[in-house]
Amino acid sequence: MTGKPMALTLAFALAGGIIVVSSTAQADVTVIPVTGSEVTSEISGIVEIVNVERRMLTIKTPDGRFHVIHAPEQVGRLDEIKIGNRLTITETDAVLIDLVKGSDEAAVGTTQETVVDRERGVKPAGTITDTMTLYGRIAAVDTANRKVSVQGAQETVDFTVNDPALLAELAVGDGVVATFIRSVKGKVEVR
């Protein structure tokens, strides 16, 4: 399967209504990693404006650009960030695609979770991690045309598989699990 474009297309195919995912133990289940990718970016600068009521910060980066940053409700101690502090924000987006083979038919649906990890220290710091997992089921495998149909919560989408060897592993009813992780870490330092 292709990398990130396939993952994004898979997200649209599987997203939609939330269907309860079966939590029964599956004794004969095998998880086969198919693909994954990760992108990390960082922005760092000096705090120029703090608006606690609107939860907005403006920082000036070393290249002279100004960036307005919205601090979500999960961010605590916003009132402790002062003009002149250095703020560094690191954002990581990752996607993992797995094939789930087993005796039971694969579930279809979506789960979401947000975890906040506040670091203890003199200045505010911590990480917010959002995880969304989409569950789909292989509806058809066309080895001659290297196509796989994946049934999501609201629709079925066809994908072209680049590696024909992977097609040998696929069977109707197998599960496809796409996990999207977004992690944002913020750290304030006194200058």
C-alpha positions, 0 to 999 in steps of 0.5 A: 500500500502507498504511504501517507496518501493511502493513510489519509484516504483510508481515514476518510473511508473508515471515518464516519459513524462510531460503531462499537468495537468488539472487545472480546478476546481473540485467541487466534489474532495476528497483527501484521504492520503494513506501513507507518510514517512520522513527521515532526516540526518545531517552532521556538521563539520569544513570547511577545503577547500573552492573552489568557482570556482568549488563550492566545500567545504570540511569539517572535522566532529568530528569523523575525516572524511572528506566530500566533498560537492558540493554547487548548483548554488542556494547557494549564498554567497559561497565566504563568507564561510571561513576555520575554519567556522562550516558548518551544513547541514540538509537534509530531504527526504519525500514522500506523497501518496494520493488517489484523488476521484472525478467526473472528470477523474484523470490527468496523468503527472509530475510537479516540483518546486524548492524554495530557501529561503535565511536567512538573517544574518551575515553568509550564511544560507538557505534552498533549497526545491525541490518538484516533484509531479507525477500524475497517474490514477487507471486503474484496481482494482483486489480485489480477488488478492489485486492488483491495476494497476496504469497508469503513463505517460509511463506505467501501473504498478501493486501494491499489497495492504497490507490493503484490507480495502483500496481496498474498497475505490478504483475505476477505474479512481481515481487519485493517487498523489505521492509527493516527497520533498527534503529539504536541509538546510545549516547554517554557524557559526563562530567558 
